[in-house]
Amino acid sequence: MRTTPESDDQAPDLGMNERPKRWEPAGALPPRAHRTSWARRGWLLLGVCLITGVFGPGNTVAAAGTGSSARPCDTVPTGTGVQDYFLDFTVPPGLMPDPRFDGRAARIHVHRVRPVYSHGKCSSVPNRAAVMVHGATITGPAVFDVRHRAPGGGSLSAQRALAGAGIDTFAPSLLGFGRSTRFEDGLDDPGNASLRPYLPDCSCPHPEGCDRTEVPFFPLDQQGSLLLNNPLDGQRRAHSSNFRFARVDTFVRDIRQVIDDAIARAKPADGKVTLLGWSFGGQLVARTLYAANPVLPDSAAVIAKVNRAVFQSSAFGNPTEEVTPPAGFTSFPLRLGTQEGSNGTWAMPPGRDAACTGHIVANSQSQLWTQLMEEDGLGSTWGGDEPEHPTGLVRAPSFSSYGWNTTVARQLTTPALVIHGLDDTQPLAAPSNQTAIYDNLLVTNKVLVQVQCASHALLLEGCSGPRCTPQAGTPYGGRPGRPWSGPHATYQAALIEWITNGTFDGAANGHFIVNESGVANPVGTTGNSGA
């Protein structure tokens, strides 16, 4: 993988809705409108550096310093810079279920999208940073930086939207995901996908072995259903590892390393990051912020590095600590995802697709899959009935699940935004679970945002047709008289406001419902509270 060198003079990677700015050398005169004042007074007042609203960058140049040597600076980003790199580490003994991986060298892939200031950033503009944690199958670099145009302009990429608002974003692929380490005798071995189940009497009639799983979405016999023709050549194989690949704390270790790296690179003004978790990632964020973690030491020091949390369509409701199931843990490390399964992220209850017109942005599902295949070069060569025409599969690790429930929620001390779609059909991320998270958080700075016509894929969803134009009010984060662009626009605006101010629609606490036209209303009211 190419690693983009990080430097202040790096050419910006402009987003779809971003305009390049004219470069001015050090000591150049400020824009023409100010030149009369410059010549007459010999100095220029430093402009106030702020983002107009919280919902998008402008193009503002100020002057830093005084006299003829003053240099222009930018108060808002002029573009975005993209960088991919790896963080090296050694697997700690006992952290992974299979001891064969103890002490091995590994690395985590991080996808960074940062604001670029072509004239240099004004010193009055604070640095801000966010770490964005992916779910159980779809990796962070793909889902948080989808390279696809949004309805009405802009981009579906959350990372680029945040960078455009001056927020430096870091989206890792955790161990076993994407371009991060998978191990040759781990997830690179197709024989480590699941086999047929044991018989009811616990016997196994198959020479290659049998498997068990305690997690419903870790299906059995994926060797037979997905790999038999390609790459297994018609023969199931015995495992080289007979353990689940990871436990929750395996991934929490990764997140801790990324937090430290993000702080070192972005240098946020408060020395902290905002920590966001989508789906299973929400569970990992909660475990990262859990002070009583008995597996990983120094939790208090980690918590002190996080200023705010975001639980986005979060999984919820499992034991506080790892508990051995009655029949034993999952006995295989590798599980596989299909394009059909990826598309299921947008699933809604019966009848809601017709009501929520335009919620699937044209070609966005195929674009996400394309990027997932880019992140998984080996998996892209697997699957299908014809060896010469693989369909591609996403490889992901199996793991034991724990660490996020009402008991844990009541012990968290980090301000939290809980945001999700009311049409989410994922069982562990059901709307009732999101309300339970919010209700059990005891911090005073907490907000629950529930979005109508939004599924588990709310960060990628759009809107089309008459419903997008509110009968009254203005879509949150939008402009008066303009239709709602969809849940992705609400999501992006909410993240920018939360990371910047710790509020939603100006409120540091409360429960809001965003209706099918994008207007945000506090629960219990019918009037518009949209920005």
PyMOL commands that set and color helices and strands:
alter all, ss='L'
color gray80, all
select helices_A, chain A and resi 32-41+99-101+140-143+158-164+183-187+190-192+222-227+248-266+280-288+299-303+339-346+352-355+364-375+379-381+406-409+427-429+431-440+458-460+466-468+487-501
alter helices_A, ss='H'
color red, helices_A
select strands_A, chain A and resi 61-64+71-74+79-90+105-116+128-133+167-173+246-247+273-278+306-312+334-337+394-397+399-400+416-421+446-451+509-514+520-522
alter strands_A, ss='S'
color yellow, strands_A
deselect
rebuild
show_as cartoon
